[in-house]
Amino acid sequence: MSPSSICTHKTLRAKSSKRVVTRMGKPMMVRSGLLACFVLLGVFSPQLANAVDDYPKRQIKIIVPFPAGAGPDQVARMLGQHLQDAFGQTVVIENRTGALGSIGAQEVARSAPDGYTLLMGTNTTQAANVAMLKNLPYDPANDFAPIIRTITTAMVLVVKPNFPAKNLAQFMEYARTHPNLTAGYGSGASQISIGQLQTRGGMSVIAASYRGVPQAVTDVIAGVVDLAFADFSIAIPQMQGGTLRGIGVTSPKRNDLTPDLPSLAEAMPDFEATIWYGLLAPAGTPEPIVNKLYDESQKFLTMPGTRERLAGVGVIVSPMRPAEFGAFIRSEIKRWTADAKAAGIEAK
């Protein structure tokens, strides 16, 4: 297989589909095909058993609901390359952005549960969006089969190098005396972090929505907006290159990757936005396929050198098994909903 195949990303228009209403009152897609019926009924035909045994026998697609270059995209491409090498089948990464990642997540939720369309989900798509979007077109807990949580990470509050404040203490003073700073966001975590600047930091900030964090950061560099919360994978190279200055990190404590940067909680008690990514399939995907994907993904995450490679893009290996990941997602929905409420954010 050509390594370049893993770097393919497309933007495709959504296809129409029928819907039914779940017990939670949220729409979910009706999946067609005997495979889904057999899985839901717990009945396996010889053909289905063969399909599981032969998996994968064609191209696998991992949908990343955020732009190319964002943290989830970088992790998906590393994992996808490993799966491609391990399975001997092409793994294609497709970036389907917009609506805080819900467009890409919806596409996976309504796909056939056969293991050939997967999602690199995040705390935004699988938890925060419940509180951020009024008409979320999928149920993040029930419309997916969790495979593995891959990493955890945080964000950096970034400004231009010529921003008047040079450190966290100066930033707090400047922001409180200069109302209506502009801040770009491209994920649920970054929007909630902006809200925390207001509720926990006592600042007046005008939030501007972007299709993704990279676009928000580009506008900070260009001077269009004053600040943004950026993934480590985006922030660190720009900070090292002198195009951005880091003010603080969103983790509860200082991060080993940026030991000189304080935690924002040092100046704003209880400020926190710890984020995570994970691999998911549509609900109803046969358990043997989920387990096969988990086993190979876990192998990648525990390989010598993987931890260092991922640390290079600012993330920490933090795997969870399928059942544990599913329970974690349900707990995260509650946590991010509470965080959004505390930050004064209302669903739109």
DOPA-978921 format. One line per field, with one value per residue (C-alpha): x, y, z; residue number from 1; residue in one letter. Coordinates in pm, 1 decimal. Example, Ala and Ser with C-alpha at 12.3 -4.5 7.8 and 13.67 -1.06 7.14 Angstrom:
2
east (1230.0,1367.0)
north (-450.0,-106.0)
up (780.0,714.0)
n (1,2)
res (A,S)
***
This chain:
348
east (0.0,120.1,177.2,29.9,-314.1,-342.6,-311.9,-622.2,-896.0,-1219.3,-1518.6,-1835.1,-2192.7,-2424.0,-2661.7,-3029.2,-3156.2,-3464.7,-3484.7,-3659.9,-3675.5,-3477.6,-3589.6,-3407.2,-3616.7,-3319.9,-3318.0,-3113.0,-3060.5,-3234.6,-2965.4,-3046.2,-2909.5,-2924.5,-2602.0,-2758.9,-3071.5,-2869.9,-2665.3,-2967.6,-3142.7,-2834.1,-2857.2,-2548.7,-2575.2,-2282.4,-2242.5,-2215.3,-1967.8,-1755.3,-1777.4,-1644.7,-1369.0,-1261.4,-1265.7,-1131.5,-1145.8,-1172.9,-1093.4,-1160.4,-1259.3,-1191.9,-1393.2,-1231.5,-1495.0,-1234.7,-994.5,-673.0,-387.9,-602.4,-512.2,-772.8,-659.5,-295.2,-377.0,-614.4,-346.7,-89.8,-337.7,-475.0,-129.5,-75.3,-412.8,-336.0,-4.3,-152.2,-463.4,-318.0,-611.4,-615.4,-723.9,-845.7,-883.1,-1170.9,-1213.3,-1580.2,-1594.9,-1858.2,-2113.3,-1860.9,-1786.4,-2148.7,-2159.9,-1888.2,-2018.9,-2367.4,-2228.0,-2072.5,-2379.6,-2594.6,-2337.8,-2364.4,-2242.8,-1985.0,-1654.8,-1569.8,-1670.7,-1522.0,-1507.5,-1218.8,-1446.9,-1359.3,-1504.3,-1674.9,-1859.3,-1934.2,-2006.0,-1997.1,-2223.7,-2514.8,-2499.9,-2383.9,-2631.4,-3010.7,-3089.8,-2798.1,-2865.1,-2727.0,-2716.0,-2347.6,-2402.3,-2638.2,-2564.1,-2203.7,-2005.3,-1701.2,-1378.0,-1097.3,-1014.3,-677.0,-536.9,-595.4,-458.5,-524.8,-520.2,-307.2,-445.6,-253.8,-211.9,11.2,370.3,297.3,-7.1,36.3,30.4,340.7,233.0,-75.2,-74.5,-46.3,-312.4,-558.1,-501.3,-517.4,-831.2,-1020.2,-939.6,-993.8,-1344.3,-1464.7,-1151.1,-1226.6,-1169.3,-1197.3,-1322.6,-1362.1,-1461.5,-1686.3,-1388.6,-1252.0,-1593.6,-1644.4,-1292.0,-1379.9,-1690.6,-1473.6,-1264.2,-1583.7,-1734.6,-1415.5,-1193.6,-1440.5,-1357.8,-1571.0,-1495.6,-1667.9,-1658.0,-1630.5,-1711.9,-1480.5,-1501.7,-1207.2,-934.3,-665.9,-875.0,-921.3,-546.7,-474.5,-686.5,-503.3,-176.2,-332.5,-463.2,-829.8,-908.8,-717.5,-690.7,-782.8,-754.3,-540.5,-461.4,-105.6,-33.6,-112.1,8.3,353.3,501.7,367.5,505.4,843.4,838.2,763.9,427.4,223.9,274.8,131.3,-36.4,-146.2,-279.2,-629.2,-519.5,-565.5,-186.9,112.6,181.0,511.5,519.8,508.6,648.4,709.1,343.0,115.7,-218.8,-496.4,-640.4,-352.2,-521.7,-880.0,-964.4,-1142.5,-1061.9,-1024.9,-1072.1,-913.3,-988.3,-969.7,-1001.7,-1124.9,-1216.1,-1583.3,-1799.2,-2173.5,-2395.0,-2463.2,-2114.8,-2042.3,-1848.0,-1573.5,-1502.9,-1496.3,-1257.7,-1033.7,-1007.7,-946.5,-671.0,-483.3,-530.1,-411.7,-109.4,-25.2,-65.7,166.8,434.0,783.1,805.8,432.3,417.3,705.8,551.1,220.6,390.0,542.8,194.3,107.3,-105.2,-76.5,-153.7,-457.0,-631.9,-962.3,-1132.4,-1469.6,-1698.2,-1492.3,-1487.1,-1865.5,-1919.2,-1665.1,-1856.1,-2178.1,-2000.6,-1839.3,-2178.1,-2278.8,-1950.1,-1937.8,-2306.3,-2234.0,-1923.4,-2121.9,-2388.8,-2125.3,-1966.1,-2301.8,-2327.3,-2670.8,-2734.5,-2781.8)
north (0.0,350.6,557.8,853.5,690.7,759.2,1131.9,1153.8,1376.0,1480.7,1694.0,1520.7,1632.2,1456.0,1198.5,1179.6,911.0,809.4,866.1,729.8,873.9,714.4,677.7,1001.6,1184.8,1244.7,1143.4,849.4,701.5,384.7,148.5,-84.2,-426.6,-773.3,-721.2,-458.4,-670.0,-976.9,-775.5,-611.4,-946.1,-1126.2,-1374.7,-1452.2,-1617.9,-1808.9,-1517.7,-1271.9,-1495.2,-1507.2,-1130.3,-1091.1,-1347.9,-1186.6,-831.4,-614.9,-713.1,-364.5,0.2,143.4,507.9,711.1,1032.2,1317.4,1583.5,1859.7,2018.3,1867.8,1957.6,1968.4,1736.9,1466.6,1464.8,1410.0,1122.9,965.2,968.5,799.6,534.0,492.2,426.5,153.8,-9.2,3.5,-170.6,-426.2,-516.1,-484.6,-267.5,101.7,332.1,670.6,976.6,1209.0,1548.6,1649.1,1970.5,2206.7,2252.0,2168.6,1833.1,1720.2,1691.7,1428.5,1249.4,1231.4,1078.1,794.4,747.8,673.3,454.4,77.6,-97.8,-309.2,-164.1,16.4,367.1,486.5,813.3,981.3,1136.7,1383.1,1524.5,1781.4,1538.4,1277.5,1494.4,1875.7,1897.7,1774.9,2109.5,2319.6,2229.9,2233.4,1990.1,1748.5,1503.7,1198.9,1048.1,1041.4,765.9,533.8,582.7,462.0,154.8,277.8,107.3,275.9,604.7,697.2,1008.6,1295.4,1646.1,2010.9,2345.7,2657.1,3010.3,3185.9,3547.4,3729.7,3802.0,4176.6,4137.0,4382.7,4110.6,3892.6,3642.8,3516.5,3783.3,4062.6,3898.6,3890.1,4258.8,4363.6,4159.8,4296.2,4655.1,4615.3,4476.2,4303.4,4115.6,3891.6,3516.7,3253.8,2899.8,2591.4,2320.4,2273.6,2270.3,2596.8,2764.4,2650.6,2769.3,3115.9,3106.4,3024.0,3334.8,3531.6,3336.7,3239.5,3525.4,3812.7,3921.5,4053.7,3847.6,3835.7,3482.5,3419.3,3079.1,2904.7,2573.2,2448.5,2549.6,2588.7,2859.4,3043.3,3030.5,3161.7,3466.0,3524.5,3531.5,3766.2,3997.6,3939.9,3817.1,3872.6,3520.5,3154.2,2822.6,2594.6,2224.1,2154.4,2010.5,2349.9,2582.3,2441.0,2470.1,2825.4,2919.4,2770.1,2958.1,3288.6,3348.3,3295.9,3345.1,3101.8,3249.8,2936.5,2581.2,2447.3,2140.0,2154.0,2154.8,2255.4,2025.2,1843.3,1948.1,2318.5,2335.0,2709.8,2784.0,2810.1,2641.7,2895.5,2757.9,2924.5,3258.8,3137.8,2864.8,2557.2,2651.2,2324.2,2185.6,1843.2,1699.5,1353.6,1163.9,813.9,573.7,477.1,280.3,299.3,132.0,-229.9,-303.5,-671.3,-710.8,-924.5,-639.9,-385.6,-610.6,-659.9,-284.0,-235.4,-496.6,-344.3,13.0,-84.7,-250.8,75.7,284.9,56.8,19.3,150.1,501.7,568.4,757.8,977.8,1036.9,1138.0,1355.7,1535.0,1656.1,1738.9,1443.3,1170.6,803.3,714.1,402.3,262.1,-63.6,-47.8,-93.3,141.8,399.7,378.9,441.1,724.2,893.6,888.9,1045.9,1306.3,1411.4,1504.4,1680.7,1890.5,1978.7,2108.6,2294.1,2461.2,2569.8,2702.3,2896.3,3055.7,2891.2,2815.5,2564.7,2714.6)
up (0.0,-75.8,238.3,53.6,56.3,427.0,362.1,143.7,279.8,111.7,180.0,71.3,77.4,319.8,177.6,261.8,494.7,688.4,1060.3,1363.8,1714.5,1995.8,2354.2,2432.0,2174.5,1945.0,1578.7,1466.8,1124.4,1007.9,888.2,605.6,529.0,674.1,867.4,1094.2,1140.9,1239.7,1487.1,1648.8,1683.0,1806.1,1520.6,1311.9,973.8,819.5,578.1,868.2,1048.2,733.9,698.7,1053.2,1000.6,673.3,807.1,662.7,298.8,148.6,217.9,565.0,603.5,917.0,926.6,1116.1,1191.2,1217.7,966.7,836.7,1071.3,1385.1,1673.9,1595.2,1232.7,1324.1,1560.7,1306.5,1037.1,1261.3,1374.6,1022.7,880.6,1140.0,1065.7,694.5,746.2,987.2,785.0,435.1,328.3,240.7,522.9,402.7,624.2,531.0,695.0,720.6,914.4,1044.4,1322.4,1597.7,1436.0,1426.8,1045.8,1036.3,1344.9,1196.8,878.4,1076.9,1297.5,993.4,813.5,779.9,1097.1,916.2,1039.0,716.2,827.6,1156.5,1350.5,1525.9,1784.0,2057.1,2375.6,2151.4,1921.3,2187.8,2492.1,2472.3,2166.7,2376.8,2554.7,2259.2,1985.3,2026.1,1747.5,1762.2,1474.3,1656.8,2003.5,2107.0,2362.9,2173.5,1802.0,1823.3,1920.5,2117.9,2012.1,2205.4,2369.5,2227.4,2395.6,2634.8,2598.6,2677.0,2499.7,2514.2,2539.0,2260.1,2149.4,1901.1,2013.5,2019.6,2245.3,2535.2,2803.2,2822.8,3090.5,3273.4,3546.0,3288.7,3073.2,3362.7,3434.5,3069.2,2990.0,3289.1,3195.7,2819.7,2765.6,2451.0,2353.7,2056.0,2075.1,1803.1,1868.2,1651.5,1898.8,2198.2,2433.7,2297.3,2318.3,2677.0,2760.2,2628.6,2847.4,3147.5,3084.0,3144.6,3433.4,3619.1,3504.5,3514.5,3158.7,2874.8,2563.5,2224.5,2081.3,1706.4,1554.7,1306.0,1119.8,1320.5,1563.5,1291.0,1122.4,1451.5,1517.5,1166.8,1243.8,1572.4,1379.6,1122.8,1395.2,1310.5,1663.3,1986.3,2120.2,2080.0,2259.8,2044.2,2052.4,2163.9,1819.1,1665.1,1939.9,2016.2,1662.8,1631.1,1972.5,1885.7,1554.8,1724.7,1556.3,1874.4,2247.2,2498.4,2806.4,2991.8,2956.3,3021.8,3218.7,3598.3,3645.7,3436.6,3144.9,3101.8,2735.0,2829.9,3186.0,3169.0,3097.4,3402.4,3430.5,3383.0,3706.3,3890.8,3822.4,3771.4,4024.9,3883.6,3524.2,3332.3,2982.8,2945.9,2603.1,2450.1,2121.7,2050.7,1771.1,1726.9,1482.9,1411.8,1672.3,1583.9,1455.5,1539.6,1859.9,1696.8,1452.9,1736.0,1928.5,1625.2,1578.4,1950.8,1960.8,1667.1,1791.4,2138.9,1982.0,1804.7,2119.5,2318.4,2049.9,2130.8,2000.7,1971.0,2299.2,2186.3,1841.6,1994.1,2254.3,1958.0,1862.3,2221.6,2330.0,2593.7,2524.1,2738.8,2602.3,2726.5,2634.5,2450.0,2751.8,2967.9,2689.7,2653.3,3024.8,3011.8,2728.1,2932.3,3229.1,3002.5,2863.8,3218.4,3290.6,2972.6,3007.0,3357.3,3232.9,2952.9,3202.0,3442.5,3154.9,3073.6,2731.2,2587.8,2309.3,1964.3)
n (1,2,3,4,5,6,7,8,9,10,11,12,13,14,15,16,17,18,19,20,21,22,23,24,25,26,27,28,29,30,31,32,33,34,35,36,37,38,39,40,41,42,43,44,45,46,47,48,49,50,51,52,53,54,55,56,57,58,59,60,61,62,63,64,65,66,67,68,69,70,71,72,73,74,75,76,77,78,79,80,81,82,83,84,85,86,87,88,89,90,91,92,93,94,95,96,97,98,99,100,101,102,103,104,105,106,107,108,109,110,111,112,113,114,115,116,117,118,119,120,121,122,123,124,125,126,127,128,129,130,131,132,133,134,135,136,137,138,139,140,141,142,143,144,145,146,147,148,149,150,151,152,153,154,155,156,157,158,159,160,161,162,163,164,165,166,167,168,169,170,171,172,173,174,175,176,177,178,179,180,181,182,183,184,185,186,187,188,189,190,191,192,193,194,195,196,197,198,199,200,201,202,203,204,205,206,207,208,209,210,211,212,213,214,215,216,217,218,219,220,221,222,223,224,225,226,227,228,229,230,231,232,233,234,235,236,237,238,239,240,241,242,243,244,245,246,247,248,249,250,251,252,253,254,255,256,257,258,259,260,261,262,263,264,265,266,267,268,269,270,271,272,273,274,275,276,277,278,279,280,281,282,283,284,285,286,287,288,289,290,291,292,293,294,295,296,297,298,299,300,301,302,303,304,305,306,307,308,309,310,311,312,313,314,315,316,317,318,319,320,321,322,323,324,325,326,327,328,329,330,331,332,333,334,335,336,337,338,339,340,341,342,343,344,345,346,347,348)
res (M,S,P,S,S,I,C,T,H,K,T,L,R,A,K,S,S,K,R,V,V,T,R,M,G,K,P,M,M,V,R,S,G,L,L,A,C,F,V,L,L,G,V,F,S,P,Q,L,A,N,A,V,D,D,Y,P,K,R,Q,I,K,I,I,V,P,F,P,A,G,A,G,P,D,Q,V,A,R,M,L,G,Q,H,L,Q,D,A,F,G,Q,T,V,V,I,E,N,R,T,G,A,L,G,S,I,G,A,Q,E,V,A,R,S,A,P,D,G,Y,T,L,L,M,G,T,N,T,T,Q,A,A,N,V,A,M,L,K,N,L,P,Y,D,P,A,N,D,F,A,P,I,I,R,T,I,T,T,A,M,V,L,V,V,K,P,N,F,P,A,K,N,L,A,Q,F,M,E,Y,A,R,T,H,P,N,L,T,A,G,Y,G,S,G,A,S,Q,I,S,I,G,Q,L,Q,T,R,G,G,M,S,V,I,A,A,S,Y,R,G,V,P,Q,A,V,T,D,V,I,A,G,V,V,D,L,A,F,A,D,F,S,I,A,I,P,Q,M,Q,G,G,T,L,R,G,I,G,V,T,S,P,K,R,N,D,L,T,P,D,L,P,S,L,A,E,A,M,P,D,F,E,A,T,I,W,Y,G,L,L,A,P,A,G,T,P,E,P,I,V,N,K,L,Y,D,E,S,Q,K,F,L,T,M,P,G,T,R,E,R,L,A,G,V,G,V,I,V,S,P,M,R,P,A,E,F,G,A,F,I,R,S,E,I,K,R,W,T,A,D,A,K,A,A,G,I,E,A,K)
***
